[in-house]
Amino acid sequence: MGIYEELQARGLIAQVTDEERIRDLVNNGKAVFYIGFDPTADSLHVGHFMALCLMKRLQEAGNKPIALIGGGTGYIGDPSGRTDMRSMMTPEMIQHNCDCFRKQMSRFIDFSEGKALMVNNADWLLELNYVELLREVGAHFSVNRMLAAECYKQRMEKGLSFLEFNYMIMQSYDFYMLFQKYGCNLQFGGDDQWSNMLGGTELIRRKLGEDAGAMTITLLLNSEGKKMGKTQSGAVWLDPEKTSPFDFYQYWRNVADADVLKCIRMLTFLPLEEIDKMDNWEGAQLNTAKEILAYELTKLVHGEEEAEKAQAAAKALFSQGAAADMPKAELAEEDFAEGNIDILSVLVKSGLVPSRAEARRAVQQGGVLVDGEKVTDIKAVYSAEAFAGEGLIVKKGKKNFRKVVMG
């Protein structure tokens, strides 16, 4: 089985513009491909995870990835999948986010000895003259066709800014520049990028001729995988300072039964033969599958040692034991008034809730436990001595835990 057939078997391919040519490229290690990442935050998140795994798979099969950081397109913001315009970022914010992306991507992609490239589209987009852009690029785009694109349709009712309207042209120009500068012949993206990606293919053909364009091939990630990353992620980051390895593990440990095998197939690097044997798993076996998923992905993102710690902490917690590697929260002396602290403050200070209002709701709804005891009184208080030594295990809901100790 070639890598193209493996991608199909894992459910990663939805549409292609020229399947036979793509099959030849990727199976024979001839693809120079890119995936774009707009720096809208200072960390990659679960929504980016599939793209990074895909790049890793293709690189291991001999193909060359280009990680395109959107330092230029970040000034505009992609309207795809949005109901409103993104917040405008300063140049300093964009550069900081780009630097953070670079560090995180290196865990997945080998950038040594020319095996992969990391490129910032600010290098060419910020140098463009507006009139030059209109003449050299804009002339090749039909407004009628652009307005018919799915990525714009959903925004037409609420209003689409001219700023965002230019995003398709910018992304198309990216593929054109990557094709010319680095021989990039393949691009990957999610369903919401289909129109933008086709625009890039068409631009190359119009400017450089059909012969050149014949090698510009577009492939689309499976729509289910893209949706999975978006709808489940929320605030699940790949940065351990934002989402701890334990919380990352717990996120995957708690995926829905219907999604666990799909996630294992798409995101882990376990052999397909091993995954196929899980197809008929049900009941308690699905919990085992979730543990496998959580461990494999935590190992991939945070390393084997952190994955082992997270798994041990989760098992100890669910067996009612003390979890040494459970995420900790430290309280300071100034958090106490006359040697005591109320339960609402404990929940906020530990990071289990963002506000006292949400802490109040959690207690009133019966979702808060301290060392296994349900807390029903919002005025409940604890002494500083209670948090000395091993501290107290504070639980909110079924999935969120902290060992709260004195700092």
C-alpha positions as CSV (number, residue, x, y, z in Angstrom):
1,M,0.0,0.0,0.0
2,G,1.4,3.4,-1.0
3,I,1.0,6.5,1.2
4,Y,-1.8,7.8,-1.0
5,E,-3.8,4.6,-0.5
6,E,-3.0,4.8,3.2
7,L,-4.4,8.3,3.4
8,Q,-7.6,7.0,1.7
9,A,-7.9,4.1,4.1
10,R,-7.5,6.5,7.1
11,G,-10.4,8.7,5.7
12,L,-8.2,11.7,5.1
13,I,-9.0,12.4,1.4
14,A,-12.2,13.9,0.2
15,Q,-11.6,15.5,-3.2
16,V,-8.7,15.8,-5.6
17,T,-8.3,17.6,-8.9
18,D,-6.2,14.9,-10.6
19,E,-6.1,11.7,-8.7
20,E,-3.7,9.7,-10.8
21,R,-1.1,12.5,-10.9
22,I,-1.5,13.0,-7.1
23,R,-1.1,9.3,-6.5
24,D,2.1,9.3,-8.6
25,L,3.5,12.3,-6.8
26,V,3.0,11.3,-3.2
27,N,3.6,7.5,-3.7
28,N,7.0,8.3,-5.3
29,G,8.1,11.0,-3.0
30,K,7.8,13.7,-5.7
31,A,5.4,16.0,-3.9
32,V,6.5,19.4,-2.7
33,F,3.4,20.4,-0.8
34,Y,2.2,23.2,1.4
35,I,-0.3,23.8,4.1
36,G,-1.0,27.3,5.4
37,F,-1.4,28.4,9.0
38,D,-2.7,31.9,9.8
39,P,-1.2,33.1,13.1
40,T,-4.5,34.1,14.8
41,A,-3.2,33.0,18.3
42,D,0.2,32.3,20.0
43,S,-0.4,28.6,19.9
44,L,-1.5,25.9,17.5
45,H,-4.6,24.1,18.6
46,V,-6.5,20.8,18.0
47,G,-8.0,22.2,14.8
48,H,-4.4,22.3,13.3
49,F,-3.6,18.8,14.6
50,M,-4.7,16.8,11.6
51,A,-2.8,19.0,9.2
52,L,0.4,18.5,11.2
53,C,-0.1,14.8,11.3
54,L,-0.7,14.7,7.6
55,M,2.5,16.7,6.9
56,K,4.4,14.2,9.1
57,R,3.0,11.2,7.3
58,L,3.9,12.6,3.9
59,Q,7.4,13.6,4.9
60,E,8.1,10.2,6.3
61,A,7.1,8.8,2.8
62,G,9.8,11.0,1.2
63,N,7.8,14.1,0.2
64,K,8.8,17.6,1.1
65,P,6.5,19.8,3.2
66,I,6.3,23.6,3.2
67,A,4.7,25.1,6.3
68,L,3.4,28.4,5.2
69,I,3.0,30.9,8.0
70,G,0.4,33.6,7.2
71,G,2.4,36.6,8.4
72,G,0.9,38.5,5.5
73,T,-2.6,37.0,5.3
74,G,-2.9,37.4,9.0
75,Y,-3.3,41.1,8.4
76,I,-6.6,40.4,6.6
77,G,-8.1,37.2,8.2
78,D,-9.8,34.3,6.4
79,P,-13.6,34.7,6.2
80,S,-14.1,31.0,5.7
81,G,-16.3,29.5,8.4
82,R,-16.8,32.8,10.0
83,T,-20.0,34.7,10.7
84,D,-18.1,38.0,11.5
85,M,-14.8,39.6,10.8
86,R,-11.8,38.6,12.7
87,S,-10.1,41.0,15.1
88,M,-7.3,43.1,13.6
89,M,-3.9,42.2,14.9
90,T,-0.8,44.4,15.2
91,P,2.4,43.5,13.4
92,E,4.0,42.7,16.7
93,M,1.2,40.3,17.6
94,I,1.5,38.6,14.3
95,Q,5.2,38.2,14.5
96,H,5.0,36.8,18.0
97,N,2.4,34.2,17.0
98,C,4.5,33.2,14.0
99,D,7.5,32.6,16.2
100,C,5.4,30.4,18.5
101,F,4.1,28.4,15.6
102,R,7.6,27.7,14.3
103,K,8.7,26.2,17.7
104,Q,5.6,24.0,17.9
105,M,5.8,22.7,14.4
106,S,9.3,21.4,14.9
107,R,7.9,18.7,17.1
108,F,6.1,17.2,14.1
109,I,8.2,18.2,11.1
110,D,11.9,17.6,10.4
111,F,13.3,20.9,9.1
112,S,16.9,19.7,9.0
113,E,19.0,19.4,5.8
114,G,16.3,20.8,3.5
115,K,13.8,18.1,4.3
116,A,11.1,20.7,4.9
117,L,10.7,24.5,4.6
118,M,9.0,27.1,6.8
119,V,8.0,30.1,4.8
120,N,6.2,33.4,5.8
121,N,4.0,34.9,3.1
122,A,4.7,38.3,4.6
123,D,8.0,38.1,2.6
124,W,6.1,38.7,-0.7
125,L,2.6,39.9,0.3
126,L,3.8,43.0,2.3
127,E,6.0,44.0,-0.7
128,L,3.1,44.1,-3.1
129,N,2.1,47.4,-4.6
130,Y,-1.7,47.8,-4.7
131,V,-1.9,48.7,-8.4
132,E,0.6,46.0,-9.3
133,L,-1.6,43.5,-7.4
134,L,-4.7,44.6,-9.3
135,R,-3.0,44.3,-12.7
136,E,-0.9,41.2,-12.2
137,V,-3.3,39.1,-10.0
138,G,-6.7,40.7,-9.8
139,A,-7.1,40.7,-13.6
140,H,-7.3,36.8,-13.5
141,F,-10.2,36.6,-11.1
142,S,-13.9,36.8,-11.9
143,V,-15.9,38.6,-9.2
144,N,-19.0,36.6,-10.2
145,R,-17.1,33.3,-9.6
146,M,-15.7,34.6,-6.3
147,L,-19.1,35.6,-5.0
148,A,-20.4,32.1,-5.8
149,A,-17.7,30.5,-3.7
150,E,-19.0,28.8,-0.5
151,C,-16.5,30.6,1.7
152,Y,-18.2,33.9,0.8
153,K,-21.8,32.8,0.5
154,Q,-22.4,32.4,4.2
155,R,-21.1,35.9,4.8
156,M,-23.1,37.8,2.2
157,E,-26.2,38.1,4.4
158,K,-24.4,39.7,7.3
159,G,-21.9,41.6,5.2
160,L,-18.5,40.8,3.7
161,S,-15.8,43.5,4.0
162,F,-13.7,44.4,1.1
163,L,-10.7,43.5,3.3
164,E,-11.8,39.9,3.6
165,F,-12.9,39.7,0.0
166,N,-9.3,40.0,-1.0
167,Y,-8.3,36.9,1.0
168,M,-8.9,34.5,-1.9
169,I,-6.6,36.5,-4.1
170,M,-3.9,36.6,-1.4
171,Q,-4.1,32.8,-0.8
172,S,-4.0,32.2,-4.5
173,Y,-1.0,34.4,-4.9
174,D,0.7,32.3,-2.2
175,F,0.5,29.1,-4.3
176,Y,1.7,31.0,-7.3
177,M,4.8,32.3,-5.4
178,L,5.5,28.9,-3.8
179,F,5.3,27.3,-7.2
180,Q,7.8,29.7,-8.7
181,K,10.2,30.0,-5.8
182,Y,10.2,26.4,-4.4
183,G,8.7,24.2,-7.0
184,C,5.6,23.6,-4.8
185,N,3.2,21.3,-6.9
186,L,0.6,20.4,-4.3
187,Q,-1.5,22.1,-1.7
188,F,-3.6,20.7,1.1
189,G,-6.5,22.2,3.0
190,G,-9.9,21.7,4.6
191,D,-13.3,21.9,3.0
192,D,-13.6,25.6,3.7
193,Q,-10.5,26.3,1.6
194,W,-11.6,24.6,-1.6
195,S,-12.5,27.8,-3.5
196,N,-9.3,29.6,-2.4
197,M,-7.2,26.6,-3.4
198,L,-8.8,26.3,-6.8
199,G,-8.1,30.0,-7.3
200,G,-4.4,29.4,-6.8
201,T,-4.3,26.5,-9.3
202,E,-6.2,28.7,-11.9
203,L,-3.8,31.7,-11.3
204,I,-0.7,29.6,-12.1
205,R,-2.3,28.2,-15.2
206,R,-3.4,31.7,-16.4
207,K,0.0,33.4,-15.8
208,L,2.4,30.6,-16.6
209,G,0.4,28.5,-19.1
210,E,-1.4,25.2,-19.1
211,D,1.8,23.2,-19.2
212,A,3.1,24.7,-16.0
213,G,-0.3,24.6,-14.4
214,A,-0.7,20.8,-15.1
215,M,1.6,20.2,-12.1
216,T,-0.4,22.3,-9.7
217,I,-2.7,19.9,-8.0
218,T,-5.1,20.4,-5.2
219,L,-6.1,17.9,-2.6
220,L,-8.7,18.4,0.2
221,L,-8.7,17.0,3.7
222,N,-11.7,14.9,4.7
223,S,-14.5,17.1,5.8
224,E,-15.2,15.0,8.9
225,G,-11.7,15.4,10.1
226,K,-11.8,19.2,9.7
227,K,-15.1,19.4,11.5
228,M,-13.8,17.1,14.3
229,G,-11.0,19.5,15.0
230,K,-13.2,22.6,15.1
231,T,-16.2,21.4,17.0
232,Q,-14.4,19.6,19.7
233,S,-11.4,21.8,20.3
234,G,-12.7,24.9,22.0
235,A,-9.6,26.0,24.0
236,V,-7.5,22.8,23.6
237,W,-4.1,24.1,22.6
238,L,-0.9,22.3,21.7
239,D,1.1,24.6,24.0
240,P,1.5,22.9,27.5
241,E,1.3,26.3,29.2
242,K,-2.2,26.7,27.8
243,T,-3.5,23.2,27.9
244,S,-1.5,20.9,30.3
245,P,-0.5,17.4,29.1
246,F,-3.0,16.0,31.6
247,D,-5.9,18.1,30.3
248,F,-4.8,17.3,26.7
249,Y,-4.9,13.6,27.6
250,Q,-8.3,14.0,29.2
251,Y,-9.7,15.8,26.2
252,W,-9.0,12.8,24.0
253,R,-9.9,10.3,26.7
254,N,-13.4,11.8,26.7
255,V,-14.3,11.9,23.0
256,A,-17.6,10.5,22.0
257,D,-17.9,6.7,21.5
258,A,-18.9,7.3,17.9
259,D,-15.7,9.3,17.2
260,V,-13.0,7.4,19.0
261,L,-12.1,4.9,16.2
262,K,-12.3,7.6,13.6
263,C,-9.9,9.7,15.6
264,I,-7.5,6.7,16.0
265,R,-7.6,6.1,12.3
266,M,-7.1,9.7,11.2
267,L,-4.7,11.0,13.9
268,T,-2.5,8.2,15.3
269,F,0.4,6.5,13.6
270,L,-0.7,3.0,14.7
271,P,-0.7,0.4,11.8
272,L,-4.0,0.1,9.9
273,E,-4.0,-3.6,10.6
274,E,-4.0,-3.0,14.3
275,I,-6.8,-0.4,14.0
276,D,-8.9,-2.6,11.8
277,K,-9.1,-5.1,14.6
278,M,-10.8,-2.5,16.8
279,D,-13.6,-1.9,14.3
280,N,-16.0,-4.3,16.2
281,W,-15.1,-3.0,19.7
282,E,-18.0,-1.9,21.8
283,G,-18.9,-1.3,25.5
284,A,-15.9,-1.4,27.8
285,Q,-13.6,-1.9,24.9
286,L,-14.3,1.6,23.6
287,N,-12.9,2.9,26.9
288,T,-9.7,1.0,26.1
289,A,-9.7,2.6,22.7
290,K,-10.1,6.0,24.2
291,E,-7.1,5.4,26.4
292,I,-5.1,4.3,23.4
293,L,-6.1,7.4,21.5
294,A,-5.3,9.7,24.4
295,Y,-1.9,8.2,25.1
296,E,-0.8,8.1,21.5
297,L,-1.7,11.7,20.8
298,T,-0.4,13.0,24.1
299,K,2.9,11.2,23.3
300,L,3.0,12.8,19.8
301,V,2.4,16.3,21.1
302,H,4.1,16.3,24.5
303,G,6.5,13.4,24.5
304,E,6.4,9.9,25.9
305,E,7.3,10.9,29.5
306,E,4.4,13.3,29.7
307,A,2.0,10.8,28.1
308,E,3.0,8.2,30.7
309,K,2.4,10.7,33.6
310,A,-0.9,11.8,32.2
311,Q,-2.1,8.3,31.8
312,A,-1.0,7.3,35.3
313,A,-2.6,10.4,36.8
314,A,-5.9,9.7,35.0
315,K,-6.0,6.0,36.1
316,A,-5.2,6.9,39.7
317,L,-7.8,9.6,39.7
318,F,-10.6,7.4,38.3
319,S,-9.6,4.6,40.8
320,Q,-10.1,7.2,43.6
321,G,-6.4,7.1,44.4
322,A,-4.1,10.1,44.8
323,A,-2.7,11.2,41.5
324,A,0.9,12.6,41.9
325,D,1.0,13.9,38.4
326,M,-2.5,15.5,38.4
327,P,-2.4,19.2,37.3
328,K,-1.7,21.3,40.4
329,A,-2.8,24.7,41.4
330,E,-1.0,26.7,44.1
331,L,-2.6,29.1,46.5
332,A,-0.7,32.0,48.0
333,E,-1.0,33.5,51.5
334,E,-2.8,36.5,50.1
335,D,-5.6,34.3,48.7
336,F,-6.7,33.7,52.3
337,A,-8.7,36.1,54.5
338,E,-8.0,35.5,58.2
339,G,-6.6,32.0,57.3
340,N,-9.6,30.9,55.3
341,I,-10.7,30.8,51.6
342,D,-14.2,30.1,50.3
343,I,-15.0,27.4,47.7
344,L,-15.8,29.9,45.0
345,S,-12.3,31.4,45.3
346,V,-10.8,28.0,45.3
347,L,-12.5,27.1,42.0
348,V,-11.4,30.4,40.4
349,K,-7.8,30.4,41.7
350,S,-7.3,26.8,40.7
351,G,-8.3,27.6,37.1
352,L,-11.3,25.2,37.1
353,V,-13.7,28.1,36.3
354,P,-13.0,31.6,34.9
355,S,-15.3,33.5,37.2
356,R,-17.1,33.5,40.6
357,A,-20.4,33.5,38.8
358,E,-19.6,30.2,37.0
359,A,-18.2,28.8,40.3
360,R,-21.5,29.6,42.0
361,R,-23.4,27.8,39.3
362,A,-21.2,24.8,39.5
363,V,-21.7,24.5,43.2
364,Q,-25.5,25.1,43.0
365,Q,-25.8,22.4,40.3
366,G,-24.0,19.8,42.4
367,G,-21.0,19.5,40.2
368,V,-18.2,20.3,42.7
369,L,-16.4,17.8,44.9
370,V,-13.5,18.4,47.3
371,D,-11.6,15.2,48.2
372,G,-14.6,13.2,47.1
373,E,-17.2,15.1,49.1
374,K,-19.9,17.0,47.3
375,V,-20.0,20.7,48.1
376,T,-23.5,22.2,48.1
377,D,-22.9,25.4,50.1
378,I,-21.5,28.4,48.1
379,K,-20.2,29.8,51.4
380,A,-18.2,26.8,52.4
381,V,-14.7,27.8,53.5
382,Y,-11.4,25.9,54.0
383,S,-8.4,26.7,56.2
384,A,-4.9,27.2,54.9
385,E,-3.8,24.1,56.8
386,A,-6.2,22.0,54.6
387,F,-4.1,22.8,51.6
388,A,-0.7,22.0,53.2
389,G,1.2,18.8,52.3
390,E,-0.7,16.8,49.8
391,G,-3.4,19.4,49.5
392,L,-7.0,18.8,48.4
393,I,-8.3,17.3,45.1
394,V,-11.0,19.6,43.7
395,K,-13.2,18.3,41.0
396,K,-15.7,20.2,38.8
397,G,-17.9,18.1,36.6
398,K,-16.8,14.7,35.4
399,K,-13.6,15.7,33.5
400,N,-11.9,18.7,35.3
401,F,-9.6,18.1,38.3
402,R,-6.9,19.9,40.2
403,K,-4.7,19.1,43.2
404,V,-4.8,22.4,45.1
405,V,-1.9,23.0,47.4
406,M,-0.2,25.9,49.3
407,G,2.5,27.5,47.2
